[in-house]
Amino acid sequence: MSLSTTTGRTSGSAADSRRHDLAAFLRSRRERISPEQVGLPATGRRRTPGLRREEVAQLAAVGVTWYTWLEQGRDIQVSAQVLDAVARSLMLDPSERAHLFALAQADDPSPVLDCPTVNPAFRAMLDQMGPLPAAVLNSRYDVLAHNRAYGHLVGDLEALPFEDRNLMWLAFTESRFHDVLVDVETEREGMVARFRSAMADHGAEPVWKTLVARLGQVSPDFAASWERHEVERPGSGIKRFQVPGVGLLSCDYTSLWLGPRPGARMVVYTPRCQETRARLELLAER
């Protein structure tokens, strides 16, 4: 089953605009680098700042004509391997590299796996919320930080590689989160719909496409859900967990956005009844 992340082919005008942006971006990066920064000898006065096109081509081991056409915004084929060489030659940082591959509509062969951090103030806030489970998530469902009570629900996230500390991944694979989530089928459908909605702003970013591809390979349920193209905006709601040795937890979850646009958010689970409150306190004693 194919997993598509776009709704159609890029129109001519959109492609022209993208190539123009790519050309302007490459020129701006080239002009900020001096020959000395990349180990080239200085050759007297230059009419323009930074490196020359032929110097970038030399550093990237590509043809001068081909690189010139790329900076002129011509409609040419661009391989991921050549883009990788250009990115290294222009000394692009991770954000600039991701932008380059997004403009070129190419998959990065060596995507940078960022490990976002949460400042100490938010971590202290999460800890103070115990025994209420709380975590900071981004719009891709990566768990960026969490308190001890949240770990009792989803499992030992610290034991996982960063790319697996993702609620979508945990919901569609064997995990404690999958096991304790009572309405798992409904919850997974909602998560996929919210993920797809958020991905509209991030479709060109390799890390988003990589997660979709990984999930599609390991979970036919995810592949089927993804192909339905359902979308939903994030918000608040109800979740139920059946925790071994504790019992049923029925919680309202509230999303507190950490910026002006939907992105990173703090999610807090509050008990919907006295039984759940008592069971959360019992869980906190473990």
MONOR-V488163 format. One record per residue. N is the residue number from 1. RES is the residue in one letter. PSI is psi as a letter, one per 20 degrees, with the letter a starting at -180 (NA if undefined). D_LAST is the distance of its C-alpha to the last C-alpha in Angstrom with 1 decimal. Layout:
# MONOR-V488163
n->N res->RES psi->PSI d_last->D_LAST
n->N res->RES psi->PSI d_last->D_LAST
This chain:
# MONOR-V488163
n->1 res->M psi->p d_last->43.7
n->2 res->S psi->q d_last->44.4
n->3 res->L psi->o d_last->41.9
n->4 res->S psi->q d_last->43.9
n->5 res->T psi->j d_last->42.7
n->6 res->T psi->r d_last->46.0
n->7 res->T psi->i d_last->48.1
n->8 res->G psi->r d_last->51.5
n->9 res->R psi->q d_last->53.7
n->10 res->T psi->p d_last->54.2
n->11 res->S psi->r d_last->57.4
n->12 res->G psi->g d_last->60.2
n->13 res->S psi->h d_last->59.9
n->14 res->A psi->g d_last->56.2
n->15 res->A psi->g d_last->56.7
n->16 res->D psi->g d_last->59.5
n->17 res->S psi->g d_last->57.3
n->18 res->R psi->g d_last->54.5
n->19 res->R psi->h d_last->57.0
n->20 res->H psi->g d_last->58.5
n->21 res->D psi->h d_last->55.0
n->22 res->L psi->g d_last->54.4
n->23 res->A psi->g d_last->57.8
n->24 res->A psi->h d_last->57.3
n->25 res->F psi->g d_last->53.8
n->26 res->L psi->g d_last->55.2
n->27 res->R psi->g d_last->58.1
n->28 res->S psi->h d_last->56.0
n->29 res->R psi->h d_last->53.8
n->30 res->R psi->g d_last->56.9
n->31 res->E psi->i d_last->58.7
n->32 res->R psi->i d_last->56.0
n->33 res->I psi->p d_last->56.1
n->34 res->S psi->q d_last->58.8
n->35 res->P psi->h d_last->60.3
n->36 res->E psi->h d_last->59.2
n->37 res->Q psi->h d_last->55.5
n->38 res->V psi->j d_last->55.9
n->39 res->G psi->j d_last->58.3
n->40 res->L psi->q d_last->61.5
n->41 res->P psi->q d_last->64.6
n->42 res->A psi->q d_last->65.8
n->43 res->T psi->l d_last->69.1
n->44 res->G psi->a d_last->70.6
n->45 res->R psi->q d_last->70.5
n->46 res->R psi->q d_last->68.8
n->47 res->R psi->h d_last->69.7
n->48 res->T psi->q d_last->66.1
n->49 res->P psi->q d_last->62.9
n->50 res->G psi->b d_last->60.5
n->51 res->L psi->q d_last->61.0
n->52 res->R psi->r d_last->63.7
n->53 res->R psi->g d_last->63.0
n->54 res->E psi->h d_last->64.6
n->55 res->E psi->h d_last->62.3
n->56 res->V psi->g d_last->59.1
n->57 res->A psi->g d_last->60.7
n->58 res->Q psi->g d_last->61.4
n->59 res->L psi->h d_last->57.9
n->60 res->A psi->i d_last->56.4
n->61 res->A psi->l d_last->59.1
n->62 res->V psi->r d_last->60.2
n->63 res->G psi->q d_last->63.7
n->64 res->V psi->g d_last->65.0
n->65 res->T psi->g d_last->66.4
n->66 res->W psi->g d_last->63.2
n->67 res->Y psi->h d_last->61.2
n->68 res->T psi->g d_last->63.9
n->69 res->W psi->h d_last->63.7
n->70 res->L psi->g d_last->60.0
n->71 res->E psi->i d_last->60.5
n->72 res->Q psi->i d_last->63.3
n->73 res->G psi->k d_last->61.0
n->74 res->R psi->q d_last->62.9
n->75 res->D psi->n d_last->61.6
n->76 res->I psi->q d_last->60.8
n->77 res->Q psi->p d_last->58.2
n->78 res->V psi->o d_last->55.4
n->79 res->S psi->q d_last->53.2
n->80 res->A psi->h d_last->49.7
n->81 res->Q psi->g d_last->50.8
n->82 res->V psi->g d_last->53.5
n->83 res->L psi->h d_last->51.2
n->84 res->D psi->g d_last->48.8
n->85 res->A psi->h d_last->51.8
n->86 res->V psi->g d_last->52.9
n->87 res->A psi->g d_last->49.5
n->88 res->R psi->h d_last->49.4
n->89 res->S psi->h d_last->53.0
n->90 res->L psi->j d_last->52.4
n->91 res->M psi->l d_last->49.3
n->92 res->L psi->q d_last->47.1
n->93 res->D psi->r d_last->43.6
n->94 res->P psi->g d_last->40.8
n->95 res->S psi->g d_last->41.5
n->96 res->E psi->h d_last->45.2
n->97 res->R psi->g d_last->44.8
n->98 res->A psi->h d_last->42.8
n->99 res->H psi->g d_last->45.5
n->100 res->L psi->g d_last->48.2
n->101 res->F psi->h d_last->46.8
n->102 res->A psi->g d_last->46.2
n->103 res->L psi->h d_last->49.8
n->104 res->A psi->i d_last->51.1
n->105 res->Q psi->l d_last->49.0
n->106 res->A psi->q d_last->48.0
n->107 res->D psi->p d_last->44.7
n->108 res->D psi->p d_last->43.6
n->109 res->P psi->i d_last->43.7
n->110 res->S psi->m d_last->41.3
n->111 res->P psi->q d_last->39.0
n->112 res->V psi->p d_last->37.1
n->113 res->L psi->n d_last->33.3
n->114 res->D psi->q d_last->32.3
n->115 res->C psi->n d_last->28.8
n->116 res->P psi->q d_last->28.7
n->117 res->T psi->r d_last->26.9
n->118 res->V psi->p d_last->25.6
n->119 res->N psi->q d_last->26.8
n->120 res->P psi->h d_last->24.6
n->121 res->A psi->g d_last->25.2
n->122 res->F psi->h d_last->23.5
n->123 res->R psi->g d_last->20.5
n->124 res->A psi->h d_last->20.2
n->125 res->M psi->g d_last->20.7
n->126 res->L psi->g d_last->17.9
n->127 res->D psi->h d_last->15.4
n->128 res->Q psi->i d_last->16.9
n->129 res->M psi->i d_last->16.3
n->130 res->G psi->q d_last->12.5
n->131 res->P psi->j d_last->11.0
n->132 res->L psi->p d_last->13.9
n->133 res->P psi->p d_last->13.8
n->134 res->A psi->q d_last->16.9
n->135 res->A psi->r d_last->18.8
n->136 res->V psi->p d_last->22.4
n->137 res->L psi->q d_last->24.4
n->138 res->N psi->r d_last->28.1
n->139 res->S psi->i d_last->30.6
n->140 res->R psi->j d_last->30.1
n->141 res->Y psi->j d_last->26.4
n->142 res->D psi->p d_last->25.3
n->143 res->V psi->o d_last->21.9
n->144 res->L psi->h d_last->23.1
n->145 res->A psi->q d_last->20.0
n->146 res->H psi->r d_last->16.7
n->147 res->N psi->r d_last->13.7
n->148 res->R psi->h d_last->10.1
n->149 res->A psi->h d_last->9.6
n->150 res->Y psi->h d_last->12.6
n->151 res->G psi->h d_last->11.4
n->152 res->H psi->h d_last->8.8
n->153 res->L psi->g d_last->12.2
n->154 res->V psi->i d_last->14.7
n->155 res->G psi->a d_last->13.1
n->156 res->D psi->n d_last->13.6
n->157 res->L psi->h d_last->16.8
n->158 res->E psi->h d_last->17.5
n->159 res->A psi->i d_last->18.3
n->160 res->L psi->q d_last->21.0
n->161 res->P psi->q d_last->24.5
n->162 res->F psi->g d_last->25.1
n->163 res->E psi->i d_last->27.4
n->164 res->D psi->i d_last->24.6
n->165 res->R psi->m d_last->22.2
n->166 res->N psi->p d_last->24.0
n->167 res->L psi->h d_last->23.0
n->168 res->M psi->g d_last->26.4
n->169 res->W psi->g d_last->25.9
n->170 res->L psi->h d_last->22.5
n->171 res->A psi->h d_last->23.8
n->172 res->F psi->j d_last->26.9
n->173 res->T psi->r d_last->25.5
n->174 res->E psi->o d_last->23.0
n->175 res->S psi->r d_last->19.5
n->176 res->R psi->g d_last->16.2
n->177 res->F psi->g d_last->17.5
n->178 res->H psi->g d_last->20.6
n->179 res->D psi->h d_last->18.9
n->180 res->V psi->i d_last->16.7
n->181 res->L psi->o d_last->19.6
n->182 res->V psi->g d_last->21.5
n->183 res->D psi->l d_last->24.8
n->184 res->V psi->g d_last->24.8
n->185 res->E psi->g d_last->28.7
n->186 res->T psi->g d_last->29.4
n->187 res->E psi->g d_last->26.7
n->188 res->R psi->g d_last->28.2
n->189 res->E psi->g d_last->31.7
n->190 res->G psi->h d_last->30.9
n->191 res->M psi->g d_last->29.2
n->192 res->V psi->g d_last->32.3
n->193 res->A psi->g d_last->34.6
n->194 res->R psi->h d_last->33.0
n->195 res->F psi->g d_last->33.0
n->196 res->R psi->h d_last->36.6
n->197 res->S psi->g d_last->37.5
n->198 res->A psi->h d_last->36.0
n->199 res->M psi->i d_last->37.6
n->200 res->A psi->h d_last->41.0
n->201 res->D psi->i d_last->40.7
n->202 res->H psi->j d_last->39.4
n->203 res->G psi->h d_last->41.3
n->204 res->A psi->i d_last->43.1
n->205 res->E psi->p d_last->40.0
n->206 res->P psi->h d_last->39.4
n->207 res->V psi->h d_last->35.6
n->208 res->W psi->g d_last->35.6
n->209 res->K psi->h d_last->38.1
n->210 res->T psi->g d_last->36.2
n->211 res->L psi->g d_last->33.1
n->212 res->V psi->g d_last->35.3
n->213 res->A psi->g d_last->37.0
n->214 res->R psi->g d_last->33.9
n->215 res->L psi->h d_last->32.4
n->216 res->G psi->h d_last->35.9
n->217 res->Q psi->h d_last->36.1
n->218 res->V psi->i d_last->32.8
n->219 res->S psi->o d_last->32.6
n->220 res->P psi->h d_last->35.7
n->221 res->D psi->g d_last->33.8
n->222 res->F psi->g d_last->33.5
n->223 res->A psi->g d_last->37.1
n->224 res->A psi->g d_last->38.3
n->225 res->S psi->g d_last->36.3
n->226 res->W psi->h d_last->37.6
n->227 res->E psi->i d_last->41.2
n->228 res->R psi->i d_last->41.0
n->229 res->H psi->k d_last->41.1
n->230 res->E psi->q d_last->39.2
n->231 res->V psi->q d_last->38.3
n->232 res->E psi->q d_last->36.1
n->233 res->R psi->q d_last->35.2
n->234 res->P psi->q d_last->31.6
n->235 res->G psi->b d_last->30.4
n->236 res->S psi->r d_last->27.8
n->237 res->G psi->b d_last->26.8
n->238 res->I psi->p d_last->24.3
n->239 res->K psi->q d_last->21.6
n->240 res->R psi->p d_last->19.8
n->241 res->F psi->p d_last->16.8
n->242 res->Q psi->n d_last->16.1
n->243 res->V psi->p d_last->12.5
n->244 res->P psi->p d_last->12.2
n->245 res->G psi->i d_last->10.6
n->246 res->V psi->g d_last->10.4
n->247 res->G psi->a d_last->14.0
n->248 res->L psi->p d_last->16.4
n->249 res->L psi->p d_last->15.8
n->250 res->S psi->o d_last->19.2
n->251 res->C psi->q d_last->19.4
n->252 res->D psi->p d_last->22.4
n->253 res->Y psi->p d_last->22.3
n->254 res->T psi->p d_last->24.6
n->255 res->S psi->p d_last->26.2
n->256 res->L psi->o d_last->27.4
n->257 res->W psi->p d_last->30.1
n->258 res->L psi->j d_last->30.3
n->259 res->G psi->r d_last->34.0
n->260 res->P psi->h d_last->37.3
n->261 res->R psi->q d_last->37.0
n->262 res->P psi->p d_last->34.2
n->263 res->G psi->d d_last->32.3
n->264 res->A psi->p d_last->29.2
n->265 res->R psi->q d_last->27.0
n->266 res->M psi->p d_last->23.8
n->267 res->V psi->p d_last->22.0
n->268 res->V psi->p d_last->19.8
n->269 res->Y psi->p d_last->18.2
n->270 res->T psi->q d_last->18.8
n->271 res->P psi->q d_last->18.2
n->272 res->R psi->i d_last->21.5
n->273 res->C psi->r d_last->20.9
n->274 res->Q psi->h d_last->19.3
n->275 res->E psi->g d_last->17.4
n->276 res->T psi->h d_last->15.7
n->277 res->R psi->g d_last->15.1
n->278 res->A psi->h d_last->13.3
n->279 res->R psi->h d_last->11.2
n->280 res->L psi->h d_last->10.3
n->281 res->E psi->h d_last->9.3
n->282 res->L psi->g d_last->7.2
n->283 res->L psi->h d_last->5.6
n->284 res->A psi->h d_last->5.5
n->285 res->E psi->i d_last->3.8
n->286 res->R psi->NA d_last->0.0
